[in-house]
Each structure stands twice: as C-alpha cells, then as structure tokens.
Amino acid sequence: MHSTRTRRAFGAGSAAVVAALAVGTAALPAHAADHQLKIFVAGSYQLTTEPTAPPQWGENVFMHVGRTGTGPVDNVKLTLDTTGLDGVATLTAHGCSTEGKTITCDLHRLDYDKINITGSLWLSAVAGVKPGASGTVHATLSAPGAQTGTADFRVDVGAAVFRTKAPSQNKGAKVGSKLPAALEFANHGQLPAKRAIVNILLTTGLTVDTWPSNCEYAVDKGTRSDKNSGQPEPTTHAICTIDGEIAPGQAVKLNGLDLGVGPQAYYDFADYAVFTAEDVYGNDGADLRKLMSFQRGTGAPATLVKSAGEGIPPGLDVNGYGTEQEVLADSSADFEATGGWAPDATGTAGSLTVGMGNKGPASIMDRSGGEGAPHVSVQLPEGVTVTDLPATCRADDYVHGRKSDKPLNKFTCDGVGSSFMPNGATVAHKLNLKLPAGTGPLTATVSLQNEQSTFEDGHPSAVMAWDHNPANDLVTVALRGGATGTPAPTGSATATVTPAPSRSATAAPSATVAPAALPAAGSPSPAAAGGAGSDGPAAGRAAGGSLASTGSSAVLPLAGAGAAAVLLGGAALVAARRFRARQDG
C-alpha cells in the first residue's frame, strides 16, 4: 500500500539530474555591477582512505553557484585552488582546465539564484594517506564587474562517518499511543566519533510531549511555500546533540525519545539524519536555525546505546546518513464531494460551486504521487453550457483513459492542490453555467476520482484507503427542478483553496456521448487498495551543510532553490528533480 518508489522524499540526499535543457539564447542586458556571486558548498567532506574513481555519486563535491540581483552575469569562472590538498586527496573536475594546483571551470552565463554543478567535481584520497589527514580547497567564483564569491571546504580522510539502518515501519499504530524513535546507525569511518548530531523531521500526525534537554525543536507551519501550491503542511524539526565516543565499527541506537501518535495521524513519518559535526555535507541544521526559532527541550537527555547493528548496510554511501520511520495509524478520514447551485434572477443561468472536504479526523498526506489523492469530476447534463470555467478546472473528454470522439460535457477540477489535505480543509471551484430552454429537471453529478478510477467506473472505484465512507464521494446537484444536493463549502473549515481566475470554456457541446456509469449516491464503490507511497511535503533536507567565507550562504533544499544544474565546461543546463535520499530499494 505504501510504495517505496517515493517514500523517502524527506530523506537526506542530493539532486538527481534527470533532463537536459538548452541554454536560453535571448539577448538580455547584463547587470554585473549589481551582482554578488555566491558559492553554496558544505564545510567539509569525508573520504575513505582508498583512492576512488568517479562514478555518478559517491565522493562528489556537491556544489551550487548563484548570483544575487536580476539578469544574467556573463563570463563566469569557478576557480578551485587545491594546494591545501597536497598529500591528502586529489580533486578532479570534468570539462575544466588544470594548471598546476589550480582548476578553472568556465561556467559562461549565470542567470540563476542557485544552480547545481554537482557531478563534475570528484574527490579521491591519495594512495597511502593515513586516517585523520585533512586538507582544504579554496573556491572562487568571479566575473567581470560582479562581486566575487568565495568559499573554503575541508576534506577529511578516514574520519568518522555514520551509516543508518534501513527505514522501519509501524503498522496499525493506535491514536494516542507512544512509539520509540527508531534510529539505529553505525560508525563506518576509521576514527572514533566524539558525538552524534541527529536531525529529526516529524510530519503532522506525530508529536513529542517533552523533548530531551539535549535537543532543540521548532515548528514549521508550512506557509513558506508558494501559496498556490496547495494546503500548507506543518512539520516539526529537531536537532539533538548527543555527546559520547562512538568507535569505528560500533553500532548504536537512539534512546530516550518517544513519538506520540496524534489525532491527525494516518500515514506519517519521522525522518532522521545523523552526522558527526555541524559542517559536514548534508547537515542542514545551520540553515534550519536561520529559518525557524528553536527552543531547548526540558526532558531527560537522549542517549545512544550499543546495538548489534543488524540490518545496517556495510560500506559507505553518500545518502547513508538518512533513514525514516513510517507510522501507519489505525485511523481514517472522511473525504466528501460537495456541490451547490446558485441560479440568477432569470433562472436560466447561475453558478455551480463544486469541491471536496476532509471531515477528518485524520489529516491525509498522499505520498503516492496521485494514486490516492482525488480530484473533483463534474458531469453536466446535455444542453448545459459553461460560460466561465476557473483555471483550476478543465474539460475531460476521456472515458476509461481513452479520448471520446465527441465532447462529454464533463469537467475535472483540481483536488487538494498538493499531496496534503488536513482535517477540516476544503477545496471549492465555481463554474458559471447557462441552462437550455425548457422546464424539465436538470441534474449535475459531482464525484471524487483518482488516478486509478479514471480508468474504471466508480466514485472512485479505487476507494481511498483512509476513507471508510465512500457513499458521500458522489453527490447530485439539481440545476432545475428537484432537490439541491450537498451544499458547497462555506469557508468555515480550517483551510480553503481559493479558485483561480476563471476562463471561458473551450467547448460547449450541444450533443454528448453518454458518460461512464456512476453508482447512486448511496452506493459504495468496490473497495480496492488505494496506495500511499511518497511525494511528501516540500521541506526536504538541505543539499549540503553550513558554509564558510565571503560570498557563500546556507545550502537550502533544491525544491526552493530552483532545480537546475550546470555541466562544467559547457553551456548546457540540466533540470534537477527535487532531491531524495534513495531510489527504489
């Protein structure tokens, strides 16, 4: 039911380069004098003592560059001074030129606040280097007339580095119960770690009554993202610093932190990432502190206890520091279709408001990318025309996934607008209609459909796993004659999506093909296993850690930074997906 295909959307990780785009060729005015160039890179990277060849991931330098201001900056160059790596490690950069200890990469035009150049910079320990050796790279980003950006990053060989146990799952968790935090990890480095820094993210349904005194915590209300992206999803972030030596090869587990299963829980998760220091790659703690106000816990301190380490993968992995605890609560949420008709004074036209609401008690995050989250389907009777269609709705001339040879007078409107539908939230869309001449009854049908049910009959045929009352997933609305259906949302719910600006319908058919049969409002659809897998909320892990030196700044998640990448030595741009910790496992 819960697909591993995307379940680790919040896991620590780096951007996956997935598609190449051509560079824009339009002539744009340069404003270099107004620009500050910036380098986004972690403060330190940890290498194994064995020399390594450059595959796609592994011991990359995960770096982004950008500029402040508007407009492009031309003739941008990235210079990497590797003098400080002598006897420690080598740095290579595909597509760049090397002269002595200096690597120069021609980035050409830079017209982004932040763009990924990961994939071209590769670190490798030199043969025979001893564990504990350390060196520094000095990076400079420059262009004529622009303010230069600089950043240093440290390279540690054989240092302590953590690798976590695979994700865990708690099925059938009772609302009101407590679950121990399921984080287990081992030191796969060659030197002992002095402490562990554990970054934690909790989704809406999970709570902590009293945070340990060696943890800081803050709540993100989820309102920083685009207001048009859907319902905001609150999350809780914590940073726990646990002192104590962790020897090479030793496995430990987190002790002293219990998660509460709250009343809004249904499918939730705790995301864990564990690091040896504040500045290492992947640690977004410094960035989180800039964005939110953290407070110190007051409970007994969390500790680490020795464990057998079973299930912790051997070796090192660039994403190995992150894992996840899924919580599948024994709860439900009643989604309902809504519809209301408001005729004008003549009775020949009016507004049909359609939508959906979550009557709770659970808040629903559909992580499957569309397998469960519904949209609103509107079937209008023959002869009714749409005079004004909101931008959130569109004509739907498909039956069971195949386009009809005639218009169906059917429309699909967006559902939650995102993957999250909190308890009490509503969605509404207003369609202006003109009725045909006559006095006979006219009835519109409003139903909830999802990705699977668009290929079958039902409302939806793939019943949402959390919805134990599918009967109200379909309502009828009398446009003329008969009784009016379920009232449209009134705005009294906790969250409402405002319809986008309207547009004229592109087709107003006078003849229709009979729509796919829909069961009566009181008839539940055949139950099927509706999945939740995982494209979670937008607040992901950072692409790197804290930064040092002039011109550098916090490495924020790619989702908010503009997902694109520059290939060094060329002018190609590459679109990058929002990062995730691992692919299908």
C-alpha positions as CSV (number, residue, x, y, z in Angstrom):
1,M,0.0,0.0,0.0
2,H,2.8,2.4,0.8
3,S,5.2,2.3,-2.2
4,T,8.9,2.5,-1.7
5,R,9.0,4.3,-5.0
6,T,9.0,7.7,-3.5
7,R,8.7,7.1,0.3
8,R,11.9,8.8,1.1
9,A,11.2,12.2,-0.3
10,F,12.2,13.8,3.0
11,G,15.3,11.6,3.4
12,A,18.7,13.1,3.2
13,G,20.2,13.1,-0.2
14,S,21.3,15.0,-3.3
15,A,19.7,16.1,-6.5
16,A,19.3,13.6,-9.3
17,V,20.0,15.1,-12.7
18,V,17.2,14.0,-15.0
19,A,16.8,16.2,-18.1
20,A,18.9,18.5,-20.2
21,L,17.6,21.8,-21.4
22,A,19.1,24.2,-24.0
23,V,20.6,27.4,-22.8
24,G,18.4,30.5,-23.5
25,T,19.8,32.5,-26.4
26,A,17.8,35.7,-26.0
27,A,19.9,38.8,-25.7
28,L,19.4,40.0,-22.1
29,P,21.1,43.1,-20.6
30,A,23.8,42.3,-18.1
31,H,23.7,43.9,-14.7
32,A,27.0,42.5,-13.4
33,A,27.8,45.5,-11.3
34,D,24.7,44.8,-9.2
35,H,25.5,41.2,-8.7
36,Q,27.1,39.3,-5.8
37,L,28.3,35.9,-6.9
38,K,27.8,33.0,-4.4
39,I,29.1,29.5,-3.8
40,F,27.0,27.0,-1.9
41,V,29.0,24.1,-0.6
42,A,29.3,22.1,2.6
43,G,32.0,23.0,5.1
44,S,33.6,19.5,5.0
45,Y,33.6,16.2,3.1
46,Q,34.7,12.9,4.5
47,L,36.6,10.4,2.3
48,T,37.6,6.8,2.7
49,T,41.4,6.2,2.6
50,E,41.1,4.1,-0.5
51,P,41.5,6.0,-3.8
52,T,38.2,6.0,-5.8
53,A,37.3,6.5,-9.4
54,P,34.5,8.9,-10.3
55,P,31.1,7.2,-10.8
56,Q,27.9,9.3,-10.7
57,W,27.7,9.7,-7.0
58,G,29.9,8.8,-4.1
59,E,32.7,11.2,-3.2
60,N,31.5,14.1,-5.2
61,V,31.8,17.7,-4.1
62,F,28.1,18.7,-4.0
63,M,28.3,22.4,-5.0
64,H,25.9,25.0,-6.2
65,V,26.6,28.5,-7.5
66,G,24.4,31.6,-7.9
67,R,24.1,35.3,-8.1
68,T,22.0,38.0,-6.4
69,G,20.2,40.6,-8.4
70,T,18.4,40.3,-11.7
71,G,19.6,39.5,-15.1
72,P,22.5,37.3,-16.3
73,V,26.2,37.5,-15.5
74,D,28.5,36.6,-18.3
75,N,32.0,35.1,-18.5
76,V,31.6,33.4,-15.1
77,K,34.6,31.3,-13.9
78,L,34.9,28.9,-11.0
79,T,38.5,28.6,-9.7
80,L,39.5,25.8,-7.3
81,D,42.8,26.2,-5.5
82,T,43.8,22.6,-4.4
83,T,47.2,23.5,-2.9
84,G,45.8,22.6,0.5
85,L,45.1,19.0,-0.6
86,D,48.8,18.1,-1.1
87,G,49.4,14.6,0.3
88,V,45.8,14.2,1.3
89,A,43.5,14.0,-1.7
90,T,43.0,14.9,-5.3
91,L,40.2,16.9,-6.9
92,T,39.3,16.5,-10.5
93,A,36.7,18.5,-12.5
94,H,35.4,17.1,-15.7
95,G,35.4,19.6,-18.5
96,C,37.6,22.1,-16.7
97,S,41.2,23.1,-17.3
98,T,44.0,22.4,-14.8
99,E,47.3,24.3,-14.4
100,G,49.5,23.2,-11.5
101,K,47.3,23.2,-8.4
102,T,44.6,25.4,-9.9
103,I,41.4,24.1,-11.6
104,T,39.5,26.6,-13.7
105,C,35.9,25.9,-14.9
106,D,34.2,28.2,-17.5
107,L,30.5,28.5,-16.4
108,H,29.7,31.0,-19.2
109,R,26.4,32.8,-18.4
110,L,24.9,32.6,-14.9
111,D,21.3,33.7,-14.6
112,Y,20.2,31.8,-11.5
113,D,20.0,32.5,-7.8
114,K,21.3,29.0,-7.3
115,I,22.2,26.3,-9.8
116,N,23.6,22.8,-9.3
117,I,27.1,22.0,-10.7
118,T,27.3,18.6,-8.9
119,G,28.5,15.7,-11.0
120,S,31.7,17.3,-12.3
121,L,33.8,17.6,-9.1
122,W,35.3,14.4,-7.8
123,L,37.4,13.8,-4.6
124,S,39.7,10.9,-4.0
125,A,42.2,10.1,-1.3
126,V,45.8,9.7,-2.4
127,A,47.4,6.3,-2.1
128,G,48.9,5.6,1.3
129,V,47.3,8.5,3.2
130,K,46.7,7.9,6.9
131,P,43.3,8.2,8.6
132,G,43.0,11.7,10.1
133,A,44.7,13.6,7.3
134,S,42.9,16.8,6.3
135,G,43.2,19.4,3.6
136,T,41.4,22.5,2.3
137,V,40.1,23.7,-1.1
138,H,39.7,27.4,-1.7
139,A,36.9,28.1,-4.3
140,T,36.4,31.4,-6.1
141,L,33.5,32.5,-8.4
142,S,34.3,35.5,-10.5
143,A,33.1,37.5,-13.5
144,P,33.9,40.9,-14.9
145,G,32.1,43.7,-13.0
146,A,30.5,41.4,-10.4
147,Q,31.4,40.9,-6.8
148,T,33.5,37.8,-6.3
149,G,32.2,34.9,-4.2
150,T,34.5,32.6,-2.2
151,A,34.2,29.6,0.0
152,D,36.5,27.1,1.5
153,F,35.7,23.4,2.2
154,R,37.7,20.9,4.2
155,V,38.5,17.3,3.1
156,D,38.9,14.8,5.9
157,V,40.2,11.3,5.1
158,G,39.3,8.3,7.2
159,A,37.2,10.4,9.5
160,A,34.2,9.1,11.4
161,V,31.1,8.8,9.2
162,F,27.7,7.4,10.0
163,R,25.5,4.9,8.1
164,T,21.9,4.3,9.1
165,K,19.7,1.2,9.3
166,A,17.1,0.8,6.5
167,P,13.7,2.6,7.0
168,S,11.3,1.0,9.5
169,Q,7.6,0.8,9.7
170,N,5.0,0.8,12.5
171,K,1.7,-0.6,11.2
172,G,-1.7,-0.2,13.0
173,A,-0.4,2.3,15.5
174,K,-3.2,3.4,17.8
175,V,-4.0,7.1,18.0
176,G,-2.8,8.3,21.5
177,S,-0.1,5.6,21.7
178,K,3.6,6.2,22.0
179,L,6.4,4.7,19.8
180,P,10.1,4.8,20.5
181,A,12.1,6.6,17.9
182,A,13.6,4.0,15.5
183,L,17.0,5.3,14.7
184,E,20.0,2.9,14.6
185,F,23.3,3.7,12.9
186,A,27.0,2.7,12.9
187,N,30.3,4.5,12.6
188,H,31.8,3.3,9.3
189,G,34.8,5.5,9.4
190,Q,38.3,4.7,10.6
191,L,38.4,7.1,13.5
192,P,36.1,7.4,16.6
193,A,33.3,10.0,16.6
194,K,33.1,12.3,19.6
195,R,29.3,12.9,19.3
196,A,26.3,12.4,17.1
197,I,24.1,15.2,15.8
198,V,20.7,13.9,14.9
199,N,18.4,16.0,12.8
200,I,14.7,14.9,13.0
201,L,11.6,15.9,11.0
202,L,8.1,14.9,12.1
203,T,5.0,15.1,9.9
204,T,1.7,16.5,11.2
205,G,0.4,13.4,13.0
206,L,3.5,12.8,15.1
207,T,4.2,14.6,18.4
208,V,6.7,14.7,21.2
209,D,5.3,15.6,24.6
210,T,8.6,16.7,26.1
211,W,11.8,17.0,24.0
212,P,15.0,15.9,25.7
213,S,17.2,18.6,27.1
214,N,20.0,17.9,24.5
215,C,17.5,18.6,21.7
216,E,16.3,21.8,20.2
217,Y,13.0,21.9,18.4
218,A,10.9,24.2,16.2
219,V,7.6,24.0,14.3
220,D,7.3,25.0,10.6
221,K,3.7,25.9,9.9
222,G,4.3,25.1,6.2
223,T,3.4,28.5,5.0
224,R,6.8,29.5,3.5
225,S,6.0,27.7,0.3
226,D,4.0,29.0,-2.7
227,K,0.5,29.9,-1.6
228,N,-0.9,28.4,-4.8
229,S,0.8,25.1,-4.3
230,G,-2.0,23.7,-2.1
231,Q,-2.6,23.1,1.6
232,P,0.3,24.0,3.9
233,E,1.7,21.1,5.9
234,P,3.0,21.8,9.4
235,T,6.2,19.9,10.3
236,T,8.3,19.7,13.5
237,H,12.1,19.9,13.3
238,A,14.6,19.0,16.0
239,I,18.3,18.9,16.3
240,C,19.7,16.7,19.1
241,T,23.4,16.7,20.0
242,I,24.4,13.6,21.9
243,D,28.0,13.5,23.3
244,G,29.9,10.3,23.7
245,E,32.5,8.4,21.8
246,I,31.3,6.0,19.0
247,A,34.2,3.7,18.0
248,P,34.9,2.6,14.4
249,G,32.5,-0.2,13.5
250,Q,30.3,0.4,16.6
251,A,26.5,0.4,16.1
252,V,24.2,2.4,18.4
253,K,20.6,3.3,18.6
254,L,18.8,6.4,19.8
255,N,17.3,6.0,23.3
256,G,15.0,8.4,25.3
257,L,12.8,9.8,22.6
258,D,9.2,8.7,22.2
259,L,6.9,9.7,19.4
260,G,3.2,10.3,20.1
261,V,0.6,9.3,17.5
262,G,-1.7,12.3,17.4
263,P,-5.4,12.6,16.4
264,Q,-4.5,13.8,12.9
265,A,-2.2,10.8,12.2
266,Y,-2.9,8.4,9.4
267,Y,0.2,8.0,7.3
268,D,3.1,9.8,8.9
269,F,6.8,9.5,9.3
270,A,9.8,10.6,11.2
271,D,12.8,11.5,9.1
272,Y,16.2,11.1,10.7
273,A,19.7,12.2,9.6
274,V,22.8,11.7,11.7
275,F,26.1,13.5,11.4
276,T,29.5,13.7,13.1
277,A,29.7,17.5,13.0
278,E,27.8,20.7,12.2
279,D,29.6,21.4,9.0
280,V,29.6,18.1,7.2
281,Y,27.9,17.5,3.9
282,G,24.1,17.0,4.2
283,N,23.7,18.6,7.7
284,D,21.1,21.4,7.3
285,G,21.0,22.3,10.9
286,A,22.5,25.7,10.5
287,D,20.1,26.5,7.7
288,L,17.1,25.4,9.7
289,R,18.2,27.7,12.6
290,K,18.1,30.6,10.2
291,L,14.6,29.8,9.1
292,M,12.9,28.9,12.4
293,S,13.1,29.8,16.1
294,F,14.3,26.8,18.0
295,Q,13.8,26.2,21.7
296,R,15.6,23.8,24.1
297,G,13.9,20.7,25.4
298,T,13.4,20.2,29.1
299,G,13.2,16.4,29.4
300,A,15.8,13.9,30.4
301,P,18.6,13.9,27.8
302,A,18.5,11.4,24.9
303,T,21.3,8.9,24.8
304,L,22.9,6.3,22.5
305,V,23.0,2.7,23.5
306,K,25.1,0.0,21.9
307,S,23.3,-2.3,19.4
308,A,24.1,-5.4,17.3
309,G,23.9,-3.3,14.1
310,E,22.0,-5.9,12.2
311,G,20.5,-4.6,9.0
312,I,22.9,-1.7,8.8
313,P,24.4,-1.9,5.3
314,P,28.2,-2.3,5.0
315,G,30.4,0.3,3.4
316,L,29.7,3.9,2.7
317,D,27.1,5.7,0.7
318,V,26.6,9.4,0.0
319,N,23.0,9.1,1.3
320,G,23.7,6.7,4.1
321,Y,23.3,9.2,6.9
322,G,19.4,9.3,6.5
323,T,16.6,7.0,7.3
324,E,12.9,7.1,8.0
325,Q,10.3,5.6,10.4
326,E,6.9,5.2,8.8
327,V,3.9,5.3,11.1
328,L,0.6,3.8,9.7
329,A,-2.1,4.8,12.2
330,D,-5.3,2.9,12.8
331,S,-7.4,5.9,11.8
332,S,-9.4,7.3,8.9
333,A,-10.5,10.5,7.2
334,D,-13.9,11.1,5.6
335,F,-13.5,12.8,2.2
336,E,-16.7,14.1,0.8
337,A,-17.8,15.7,-2.5
338,T,-19.7,18.9,-2.3
339,G,-21.8,20.9,-4.7
340,G,-24.2,23.8,-4.7
341,W,-26.3,25.7,-7.3
342,A,-27.0,29.5,-7.2
343,P,-29.3,30.5,-10.0
344,D,-29.5,34.1,-11.2
345,A,-32.8,36.1,-11.2
346,T,-33.9,34.6,-14.5
347,G,-33.4,31.0,-13.5
348,T,-31.7,30.4,-16.9
349,A,-28.1,30.7,-15.6
350,G,-26.1,30.6,-12.4
351,S,-23.1,29.4,-10.6
352,L,-22.3,25.8,-9.8
353,T,-19.8,25.5,-6.9
354,V,-18.2,22.1,-6.6
355,G,-15.4,20.8,-4.4
356,M,-14.4,18.5,-1.6
357,G,-13.7,18.5,2.1
358,N,-11.9,16.4,4.7
359,K,-14.2,15.7,7.6
360,G,-11.3,14.0,9.5
361,P,-10.3,13.0,12.0
362,A,-7.0,12.3,10.2
363,S,-5.0,14.6,8.0
364,I,-4.0,12.9,4.9
365,M,-0.7,13.1,3.1
366,D,-0.8,11.1,-0.1
367,R,2.8,10.1,-0.9
368,S,2.0,8.1,-3.9
369,G,2.0,10.9,-6.4
370,G,-1.6,10.6,-7.4
371,E,-2.7,7.0,-6.7
372,G,-4.9,8.1,-3.8
373,A,-5.3,11.9,-3.8
374,P,-8.6,12.7,-5.5
375,H,-9.7,15.3,-8.0
376,V,-13.3,16.5,-8.5
377,S,-15.2,15.3,-11.5
378,V,-18.3,17.3,-12.7
379,Q,-20.7,15.7,-15.2
380,L,-23.2,18.3,-16.6
381,P,-26.4,17.3,-18.3
382,E,-26.8,17.6,-22.1
383,G,-27.6,21.2,-23.2
384,V,-26.0,22.9,-20.3
385,T,-23.1,25.1,-21.3
386,V,-20.2,26.5,-19.3
387,T,-19.8,30.3,-19.8
388,D,-16.9,30.7,-17.3
389,L,-14.5,28.0,-16.3
390,P,-12.0,28.5,-13.5
391,A,-8.4,27.9,-14.3
392,T,-8.4,25.1,-11.8
393,C,-10.8,23.1,-14.0
394,R,-10.6,21.7,-17.5
395,A,-12.7,19.8,-20.0
396,D,-12.4,16.0,-19.6
397,D,-13.4,14.1,-22.7
398,Y,-12.0,10.8,-21.6
399,V,-13.8,7.5,-20.7
400,H,-11.7,4.8,-19.0
401,G,-8.5,6.6,-20.2
402,R,-9.5,6.9,-23.8
403,K,-10.5,10.1,-25.5
404,S,-14.1,10.2,-26.8
405,D,-14.8,11.1,-30.4
406,K,-17.4,13.6,-29.0
407,P,-17.3,16.1,-26.2
408,L,-18.8,14.6,-22.9
409,N,-19.7,17.9,-21.1
410,K,-17.6,16.6,-18.3
411,F,-15.0,18.6,-16.4
412,T,-12.2,17.8,-14.0
413,C,-11.2,20.2,-11.2
414,D,-8.2,20.1,-9.0
415,G,-8.5,18.3,-5.7
416,V,-6.3,19.3,-2.7
417,G,-3.8,21.2,-4.9
418,S,-1.0,19.3,-3.2
419,S,-0.3,16.0,-1.6
420,F,-1.7,17.1,1.8
421,M,-5.3,17.5,2.9
422,P,-5.6,18.4,6.6
423,N,-8.6,17.7,8.8
424,G,-11.2,20.3,8.1
425,A,-9.8,21.6,4.9
426,T,-12.0,22.3,1.9
427,V,-11.5,22.9,-1.8
428,A,-14.0,24.8,-4.0
429,H,-14.4,25.8,-7.7
430,K,-17.1,27.9,-9.2
431,L,-18.3,27.2,-12.8
432,N,-20.8,29.7,-14.4
433,L,-23.4,27.8,-16.4
434,K,-26.2,28.6,-18.9
435,L,-29.2,26.3,-18.9
436,P,-31.0,25.2,-22.1
437,A,-34.6,26.4,-22.7
438,G,-37.3,24.3,-21.2
439,T,-38.7,23.4,-17.8
440,G,-37.5,19.8,-17.4
441,P,-35.3,18.8,-14.5
442,L,-31.5,19.1,-14.9
443,T,-29.1,17.4,-12.5
444,A,-25.3,17.7,-12.3
445,T,-23.2,14.9,-10.8
446,V,-20.1,15.8,-8.6
447,S,-17.8,12.9,-7.7
448,L,-14.3,12.3,-6.3
449,Q,-12.0,10.5,-8.7
450,N,-8.3,9.5,-8.5
451,E,-5.7,8.2,-10.9
452,Q,-6.9,4.7,-10.9
453,S,-10.6,5.4,-11.0
454,T,-10.3,7.5,-14.2
455,F,-9.8,4.1,-16.0
456,E,-12.8,2.5,-14.3
457,D,-16.4,3.2,-13.2
458,G,-16.9,4.5,-9.7
459,H,-16.6,7.4,-7.4
460,P,-13.8,6.4,-7.1
461,S,-13.5,2.8,-8.0
462,A,-10.1,2.8,-6.3
463,V,-11.5,3.7,-2.9
464,M,-9.2,5.9,-0.9
465,A,-7.8,3.6,1.8
466,W,-8.3,6.2,4.5
467,D,-12.0,6.9,3.5
468,H,-14.4,4.5,5.3
469,N,-17.4,6.3,4.0
470,P,-17.3,6.3,0.2
471,A,-21.0,6.9,-0.1
472,N,-20.5,10.7,0.1
473,D,-17.8,10.7,-2.6
474,L,-20.6,11.4,-5.1
475,V,-23.5,14.0,-4.9
476,T,-26.1,15.2,-7.3
477,V,-27.0,18.9,-7.6
478,A,-30.3,20.0,-9.1
479,L,-29.8,22.8,-11.6
480,R,-33.5,22.9,-12.4
481,G,-36.3,21.0,-10.6
482,G,-35.8,18.5,-7.8
483,A,-33.9,18.9,-4.5
484,T,-30.5,20.6,-4.2
485,G,-27.5,18.4,-3.3
486,T,-24.8,18.8,-0.7
487,P,-24.1,22.5,0.0
488,A,-20.8,23.8,-1.2
489,P,-18.1,24.7,1.3
490,T,-18.9,27.9,3.2
491,G,-15.3,28.8,4.3
492,S,-15.8,27.8,7.9
493,A,-13.2,25.0,7.6
494,T,-9.7,25.4,8.7
495,A,-8.2,25.8,5.2
496,T,-9.7,26.6,1.9
497,V,-8.3,26.7,-1.6
498,T,-9.4,29.9,-3.4
499,P,-10.4,29.2,-7.0
500,A,-8.0,30.6,-9.6
501,P,-9.1,33.3,-12.1
502,S,-11.7,32.0,-14.5
503,R,-11.6,31.4,-18.2
504,S,-14.1,30.7,-20.9
505,A,-14.9,27.1,-21.7
506,T,-13.3,25.9,-24.9
507,A,-16.2,23.7,-25.8
508,A,-19.9,23.8,-25.1
509,P,-21.3,20.8,-26.8
510,S,-24.9,20.6,-27.8
511,A,-24.8,16.8,-28.1
512,T,-23.0,14.5,-25.8
513,V,-21.8,10.9,-25.5
514,A,-23.3,9.1,-22.5
515,P,-20.8,9.3,-19.7
516,A,-19.4,6.3,-17.9
517,A,-22.0,4.9,-15.5
518,L,-21.8,6.2,-11.9
519,P,-23.3,4.4,-9.0
520,A,-26.1,6.1,-7.0
521,A,-25.0,8.4,-4.2
522,G,-25.7,5.8,-1.6
523,S,-23.9,3.0,-3.3
524,P,-20.3,2.5,-2.2
525,S,-17.7,1.7,-4.9
526,P,-15.9,-1.6,-4.9
527,A,-13.1,-1.3,-2.4
528,A,-9.5,-1.6,-3.7
529,A,-6.2,-1.0,-2.0
530,G,-5.5,2.7,-2.6
531,G,-1.9,3.3,-2.1
532,A,0.1,5.9,-0.3
533,G,3.7,5.9,-1.2
534,S,5.6,9.2,-1.1
535,D,5.9,12.6,-2.5
536,G,5.9,14.3,0.8
537,P,5.9,17.9,1.9
538,A,8.2,20.5,0.4
539,A,10.6,20.9,3.3
540,G,13.3,18.4,2.4
541,R,16.9,18.0,3.6
542,A,19.4,20.5,2.5
543,A,21.8,19.7,-0.4
544,G,24.8,20.5,1.8
545,G,25.8,21.9,5.2
546,S,26.8,25.2,6.6
547,L,29.1,27.3,4.5
548,A,32.3,29.3,5.3
549,S,33.8,32.5,3.9
550,T,32.6,35.5,1.9
551,G,30.0,35.1,-0.8
552,S,28.8,31.7,0.5
553,S,25.5,31.1,2.2
554,A,23.3,28.4,3.6
555,V,22.6,25.5,1.3
556,L,18.9,25.3,1.2
557,P,16.8,22.5,-0.3
558,L,16.7,22.3,-4.1
559,A,12.9,22.5,-4.0
560,G,13.2,26.1,-3.0
561,A,16.3,27.0,-4.8
562,G,15.5,26.5,-8.4
563,A,16.1,22.9,-9.6
564,A,18.7,23.1,-12.4
565,A,22.3,22.2,-13.0
566,V,25.3,23.4,-14.9
567,L,27.6,21.0,-16.5
568,L,31.1,22.4,-16.1
569,G,33.0,23.3,-19.2
570,G,29.7,23.6,-21.2
571,A,26.7,25.8,-21.6
572,A,24.1,23.1,-21.1
573,L,21.6,23.4,-18.4
574,V,20.1,20.4,-16.7
575,A,16.8,20.3,-14.8
576,A,17.2,18.5,-11.5
577,R,14.5,16.8,-9.6
578,R,13.8,17.6,-6.0
579,F,16.4,15.5,-4.3
580,R,15.5,12.3,-2.4
581,A,17.7,10.0,-0.4
582,R,17.5,6.9,-2.4
583,Q,15.8,5.4,-5.5
584,D,13.7,2.3,-5.4
585,G,15.2,-0.1,-3.0
